Amino acid sequence: MACYSAIEKKGIVLSPDKTVKKALKLLKKNKVAVAPVIGEEGKFLGVFSMSVLLKNLIPVPITTSSGVQIDMKLSAAPGVGRRLIGILQHKVAEVVERKSVIISPDAPLWEAVGRLTTQCEPLCVVDKNGKFMGLITYESLIDELENSAKD
């Protein structure tokens, strides 16, 4: 059976021009932690998630001209709330995770099982033209495996 059959039937998508604040509100309202970001003509651009948002709050180490990295995370930690307020005004396109795991709709279900066990977020089903088809979540994959076992 192909991955296409395990796509989550419900879910939300975000446009790249939506603000992070509105996207976060939408995630909370729908009780999801991840949403795909879809551009024109259904093109998959990446995912916006709670973990992506948190990664954007972490200050990056400063690198000196000689290449030595100075870790500023501890001294910058008290400003993390202010960093969140600033990021909330950005567009989702500015904080989207572009390295999200993509799987072909024709890939076998066992491949989805293997990939979901090695990552913490849903798989993005994207066709060969870059068009987003849906997400495979833990729940949708388990449901499909249960249904296929009944046949």
Backbone as JSON, one array per atom type, in Angstrom:
{
  "sequence": "MACYSAIEKKGIVLSPDKTVKKALKLLKKNKVAVAPVIGEEGKFLGVFSMSVLLKNLIPVPITTSSGVQIDMKLSAAPGVGRRLIGILQHKVAEVVERKSVIISPDAPLWEAVGRLTTQCEPLCVVDKNGKFMGLITYESLIDELENSAKD",
  "N": [[0.84, -1.17, 0.0], [0.45, 2.27, -0.71], [1.88, 5.39, 0.47], [0.14, 7.51, 0.06], [-2.38, 6.68, 0.81], [-2.42, 6.99, 3.54], [-2.69, 9.6, 4.26], [-3.55, 12.31, 6.35], [-6.87, 13.17, 6.96], [-8.03, 15.5, 7.87], [-6.93, 18.8, 8.68], [-4.77, 21.69, 8.72], [-3.57, 24.33, 6.62], [-1.07, 26.76, 5.9], [-0.59, 30.03, 4.57], [2.26, 31.59, 3.05], [2.42, 34.32, 3.6], [1.06, 34.84, 5.93], [1.04, 36.09, 9.27], [3.29, 35.16, 11.9], [2.13, 35.31, 14.39], [-0.66, 35.03, 13.82], [-0.59, 32.52, 12.65], [0.3, 30.93, 14.77], [-1.84, 31.23, 16.52], [-3.8, 29.91, 15.02], [-2.76, 27.29, 14.97], [-2.96, 26.67, 17.71], [-5.76, 26.89, 18.09], [-6.7, 24.79, 16.51], [-5.53, 22.71, 17.74], [-3.07, 21.53, 16.94], [0.39, 20.9, 16.24], [1.88, 21.34, 14.04], [1.91, 22.71, 10.75], [1.62, 22.66, 7.25], [3.2, 24.88, 4.93], [1.97, 26.49, 2.25], [2.42, 27.59, -1.01], [1.8, 29.46, -4.02], [-0.33, 27.86, -6.4], [-0.47, 25.5, -4.98], [2.09, 24.73, -4.22], [4.5, 23.21, -2.19], [6.15, 24.69, 0.48], [7.37, 24.3, 2.92], [7.34, 23.61, 6.47], [5.55, 25.0, 9.24], [5.93, 25.07, 12.65], [5.5, 24.43, 16.17], [7.97, 23.69, 17.21], [9.71, 24.76, 15.28], [9.22, 27.45, 15.68], [10.17, 27.76, 18.32], [12.89, 27.13, 17.9], [13.66, 29.39, 16.51], [13.77, 31.23, 18.51], [16.04, 30.83, 19.91], [19.07, 32.27, 20.58], [21.75, 32.66, 18.26], [25.14, 31.41, 18.26], [27.87, 33.7, 18.49], [30.28, 34.31, 16.02], [33.67, 34.9, 15.84], [36.0, 36.91, 13.89], [38.18, 35.27, 13.55], [37.08, 32.81, 13.47], [36.35, 31.59, 15.83], [33.81, 30.42, 17.94], [31.57, 32.03, 20.11], [29.58, 31.26, 22.7], [26.57, 32.65, 23.35], [24.2, 32.06, 24.5], [23.36, 31.66, 27.24], [23.64, 34.17, 28.52], [21.91, 35.62, 26.95], [19.45, 34.55, 27.4], [17.41, 35.72, 29.18], [16.11, 37.53, 27.48], [14.42, 36.12, 25.84], [11.62, 36.14, 25.78], [11.08, 38.68, 24.75], [12.18, 38.3, 22.26], [10.35, 36.48, 21.19], [8.04, 38.09, 21.0], [8.9, 39.85, 19.03], [9.29, 38.09, 16.84], [6.71, 37.22, 16.37], [5.55, 39.11, 14.72], [6.64, 38.66, 12.25], [6.48, 37.23, 8.92], [5.21, 33.99, 8.11], [6.7, 32.75, 6.13], [9.27, 33.57, 6.67], [10.17, 32.08, 8.8], [9.79, 29.44, 8.27], [10.34, 25.91, 8.19], [12.38, 24.52, 5.99], [13.64, 22.18, 5.53], [12.1, 20.01, 6.02], [10.79, 16.69, 6.39], [10.07, 15.01, 3.52], [7.93, 12.91, 1.68], [7.2, 10.67, -0.96], [4.05, 10.28, -2.6], [3.72, 7.77, -3.63], [5.42, 6.12, -2.26], [6.07, 3.19, -0.3], [4.05, 2.12, 2.53], [5.58, 1.06, 4.64], [7.9, 2.51, 4.5], [7.09, 5.01, 5.39], [6.51, 4.33, 8.03], [9.09, 3.73, 8.99], [10.35, 6.25, 8.69], [8.8, 7.99, 10.27], [9.42, 7.01, 12.77], [11.92, 7.99, 13.22], [11.83, 10.7, 13.38], [10.3, 13.69, 14.74], [8.05, 14.97, 13.82], [5.2, 15.19, 11.57], [5.09, 13.55, 8.3], [5.52, 15.07, 5.16], [3.61, 14.79, 2.39], [4.46, 15.02, -0.84], [4.15, 15.6, -4.27], [5.88, 14.75, -7.37], [6.04, 17.15, -8.72], [6.26, 19.05, -6.82], [3.94, 19.71, -5.51], [1.9, 19.97, -2.7], [0.31, 17.34, -1.01], [-0.67, 16.37, 1.37], [-0.47, 15.55, 4.92], [1.19, 12.95, 6.72], [0.46, 11.69, 9.7], [1.24, 10.37, 12.98], [-1.12, 9.25, 13.94], [-2.78, 9.04, 11.61], [-1.3, 7.26, 10.11], [-1.24, 4.94, 11.74], [-4.0, 4.41, 11.78], [-4.42, 3.79, 9.06], [-2.79, 1.52, 8.78], [-4.1, -0.22, 10.53], [-6.57, -0.44, 9.2], [-5.74, -1.62, 6.79], [-4.92, -4.07, 7.72], [-7.28, -5.34, 8.27], [-8.32, -6.04, 5.86]],
  "CA": [[0.0, 0.0, 0.0], [1.24, 3.49, -0.85], [1.75, 6.44, 1.5], [-1.0, 8.37, -0.24], [-3.56, 6.2, 1.53], [-2.32, 7.32, 4.97], [-2.74, 11.05, 4.46], [-4.51, 12.83, 7.33], [-8.05, 13.7, 6.26], [-8.28, 16.87, 8.32], [-5.69, 19.52, 8.93], [-4.75, 23.07, 8.28], [-2.42, 24.78, 5.84], [-0.78, 28.17, 6.08], [0.0, 30.76, 3.45], [3.55, 32.15, 3.47], [2.32, 35.72, 4.02], [0.36, 34.93, 7.23], [1.98, 36.43, 10.33], [3.57, 34.1, 12.85], [1.13, 35.43, 15.44], [-1.91, 34.43, 13.35], [-0.33, 31.09, 12.45], [0.35, 30.32, 16.1], [-3.23, 31.21, 17.0], [-4.49, 28.88, 14.25], [-2.28, 26.01, 15.47], [-3.56, 26.46, 19.03], [-7.2, 26.69, 17.92], [-6.92, 23.47, 15.91], [-4.82, 21.74, 18.59], [-2.02, 20.86, 16.18], [1.7, 21.49, 16.47], [2.54, 21.48, 12.74], [1.07, 23.01, 9.6], [2.4, 22.91, 6.04], [3.11, 26.21, 4.34], [1.7, 26.23, 0.83], [2.47, 28.79, -1.84], [0.94, 29.51, -5.2], [-0.6, 26.62, -7.13], [-0.31, 24.33, -4.11], [3.49, 24.35, -4.06], [4.95, 23.01, -0.82], [7.29, 25.55, 0.82], [7.97, 23.83, 4.16], [6.37, 23.51, 7.57], [5.63, 25.89, 10.39], [5.57, 24.27, 13.8], [5.9, 24.95, 17.48], [9.41, 23.5, 17.36], [10.37, 25.75, 14.42], [9.11, 28.73, 16.38], [11.1, 27.74, 19.45], [14.26, 27.19, 17.37], [13.91, 30.77, 16.13], [13.95, 32.04, 19.72], [17.36, 30.56, 20.48], [20.12, 33.11, 19.98], [22.83, 31.91, 17.62], [26.45, 31.79, 18.78], [28.61, 34.71, 17.74], [31.54, 33.8, 15.5], [34.65, 35.97, 15.67], [36.65, 36.92, 12.58], [39.14, 34.17, 13.48], [36.33, 31.57, 13.39], [36.03, 31.07, 17.15], [32.42, 30.68, 18.32], [31.32, 32.4, 21.5], [28.2, 30.89, 22.99], [25.9, 33.74, 24.08], [22.84, 31.63, 24.84], [23.02, 31.85, 28.64], [23.46, 35.59, 28.85], [20.81, 36.17, 26.16], [18.22, 33.85, 27.75], [16.32, 36.55, 29.72], [15.44, 38.27, 26.42], [13.72, 35.23, 24.94], [10.24, 36.61, 25.67], [11.08, 39.81, 23.81], [12.43, 37.73, 20.92], [9.08, 35.91, 20.72], [7.17, 39.2, 20.61], [9.41, 40.33, 17.74], [9.07, 37.07, 15.8], [5.27, 37.12, 16.1], [5.19, 40.05, 13.66], [7.22, 38.19, 10.99], [5.67, 36.36, 8.06], [5.52, 32.57, 8.26], [7.74, 32.42, 5.15], [10.57, 33.91, 7.24], [10.56, 31.13, 9.84], [9.39, 28.1, 7.85], [11.38, 24.87, 8.13], [12.42, 24.05, 4.59], [14.29, 20.87, 5.5], [11.17, 19.04, 6.58], [10.82, 15.39, 5.74], [9.11, 14.87, 2.42], [7.81, 11.55, 1.19], [6.43, 10.56, -2.19], [2.75, 9.63, -2.4], [3.83, 6.38, -4.09], [6.32, 5.36, -1.38], [5.34, 2.18, 0.47], [3.74, 2.49, 3.91], [6.66, 0.7, 5.55], [8.87, 3.62, 4.49], [6.54, 6.03, 6.28], [6.7, 3.83, 9.39], [10.5, 3.93, 9.32], [10.7, 7.67, 8.79], [8.14, 8.59, 11.44], [10.08, 6.59, 14.01], [13.19, 8.69, 13.36], [11.63, 12.15, 13.47], [9.27, 14.06, 15.72], [6.94, 15.68, 13.19], [4.58, 14.46, 10.46], [5.71, 13.5, 6.98], [4.83, 15.88, 4.16], [3.45, 14.07, 1.13], [4.64, 16.0, -1.9], [4.32, 14.9, -5.54], [7.13, 15.05, -8.11], [6.0, 18.54, -9.19], [6.37, 19.94, -5.67], [2.62, 20.03, -5.0], [1.58, 19.37, -1.42], [-0.87, 16.49, -1.07], [-1.18, 16.17, 2.71], [0.46, 15.11, 5.97], [1.01, 11.66, 7.36], [0.72, 11.82, 11.13], [1.28, 9.07, 13.66], [-2.49, 8.74, 14.02], [-3.29, 8.65, 10.29], [-0.57, 6.06, 9.69], [-1.75, 3.81, 12.53], [-5.35, 4.12, 11.27], [-4.31, 3.11, 7.76], [-2.24, 0.18, 9.01], [-5.18, -1.03, 11.1], [-7.54, -0.72, 8.13], [-5.17, -2.55, 5.82], [-4.84, -5.39, 8.35], [-8.62, -5.91, 8.25], [-8.63, -6.52, 4.5]],
  "C": [[0.89, 1.25, 0.0], [0.93, 4.51, 0.24], [0.52, 7.32, 1.28], [-2.22, 7.98, 0.58], [-3.56, 6.57, 3.01], [-2.36, 8.81, 5.26], [-3.86, 11.41, 5.44], [-5.66, 13.49, 6.58], [-8.37, 15.13, 6.66], [-6.92, 17.52, 8.57], [-5.78, 20.93, 8.42], [-3.51, 23.31, 7.44], [-2.27, 26.27, 6.06], [-0.26, 28.77, 4.79], [1.29, 31.41, 3.94], [3.47, 33.58, 3.97], [1.54, 35.92, 5.33], [1.4, 35.28, 8.29], [2.16, 35.22, 11.25], [2.53, 34.12, 13.97], [-0.18, 34.77, 15.04], [-1.74, 32.93, 13.14], [-0.33, 30.35, 13.78], [-1.06, 30.2, 16.69], [-4.02, 30.09, 16.31], [-4.06, 27.47, 14.7], [-2.93, 25.68, 16.82], [-5.05, 26.14, 18.91], [-7.5, 25.28, 17.42], [-6.22, 22.34, 16.67], [-3.86, 20.86, 17.79], [-0.71, 21.59, 16.44], [2.43, 21.8, 15.17], [1.51, 21.83, 11.68], [1.97, 23.24, 8.39], [2.19, 24.34, 5.55], [3.05, 26.0, 2.83], [1.66, 27.55, 0.08], [1.49, 28.71, -3.0], [0.85, 28.14, -5.87], [-0.33, 25.37, -6.3], [1.11, 23.88, -3.88], [3.89, 24.3, -2.58], [6.2, 23.84, -0.56], [8.02, 25.09, 2.07], [6.9, 23.71, 5.23], [6.64, 24.6, 8.61], [5.17, 25.04, 11.57], [5.99, 24.97, 15.08], [7.41, 24.81, 17.65], [10.21, 24.46, 16.48], [10.35, 27.11, 15.09], [10.1, 28.81, 17.53], [12.56, 27.81, 18.99], [14.63, 28.62, 16.99], [14.09, 31.7, 17.33], [15.35, 31.9, 20.3], [18.39, 31.46, 19.81], [21.22, 32.23, 19.38], [24.17, 32.33, 18.23], [27.1, 32.84, 17.88], [29.92, 34.08, 17.28], [32.47, 34.98, 15.27], [35.26, 35.88, 14.28], [37.67, 35.79, 12.44], [38.44, 32.81, 13.46], [35.97, 30.95, 14.72], [34.58, 31.43, 17.49], [32.32, 30.99, 19.8], [29.84, 32.14, 21.76], [27.56, 31.95, 23.88], [24.53, 33.32, 24.61], [22.48, 31.92, 26.29], [22.76, 33.31, 28.98], [22.3, 36.21, 28.07], [19.46, 35.59, 26.57], [17.13, 34.74, 28.32], [15.55, 37.32, 28.64], [14.59, 37.4, 25.5], [12.26, 35.63, 24.76], [10.11, 37.76, 24.69], [11.33, 39.32, 22.39], [11.14, 37.15, 20.35], [8.16, 37.02, 20.23], [7.61, 39.74, 19.24], [9.11, 39.37, 16.6], [7.59, 36.96, 15.44], [4.82, 38.02, 14.96], [5.72, 39.62, 12.29], [6.2, 37.39, 10.18], [6.13, 34.92, 8.27], [6.66, 32.17, 7.32], [9.15, 32.67, 5.7], [11.07, 32.9, 8.26], [10.2, 29.69, 9.49], [10.59, 27.15, 7.83], [11.34, 24.27, 6.74], [13.03, 22.66, 4.47], [13.39, 19.78, 6.07], [11.22, 17.74, 5.77], [9.69, 15.29, 4.74], [9.12, 13.42, 1.99], [6.91, 11.55, -0.04], [5.09, 9.89, -1.9], [2.79, 8.15, -2.78], [4.75, 5.53, -3.23], [5.5, 4.34, -0.6], [5.13, 2.63, 1.92], [4.86, 2.16, 4.88], [7.73, 1.78, 5.6], [8.39, 4.74, 5.41], [6.71, 5.61, 7.74], [8.14, 4.08, 9.84], [10.86, 5.38, 9.54], [10.04, 8.34, 9.99], [8.79, 8.18, 12.75], [11.4, 7.31, 14.23], [13.05, 10.21, 13.42], [10.46, 12.44, 14.39], [8.05, 14.74, 15.1], [6.41, 14.89, 12.0], [5.38, 14.51, 9.17], [4.87, 14.33, 6.02], [4.8, 15.1, 2.86], [3.44, 15.1, 0.02], [4.88, 15.24, -3.21], [5.58, 15.37, -6.26], [7.19, 16.46, -8.66], [6.08, 19.55, -8.05], [5.04, 20.34, -5.06], [2.35, 19.25, -3.72], [0.29, 18.58, -1.53], [-1.48, 16.25, 0.31], [-0.08, 15.74, 3.67], [0.15, 13.68, 6.37], [1.43, 11.85, 8.8], [0.82, 10.43, 11.74], [-0.11, 8.44, 13.63], [-3.0, 8.26, 12.67], [-2.58, 7.4, 9.79], [-1.06, 4.83, 10.44], [-3.14, 3.41, 12.04], [-5.28, 3.34, 9.96], [-3.76, 1.7, 7.9], [-3.3, -0.76, 9.61], [-6.21, -1.41, 10.03], [-7.0, -1.73, 7.12], [-5.05, -3.96, 6.4], [-6.18, -6.11, 8.36], [-8.96, -6.53, 6.91], [-8.17, -7.92, 4.26]]
}
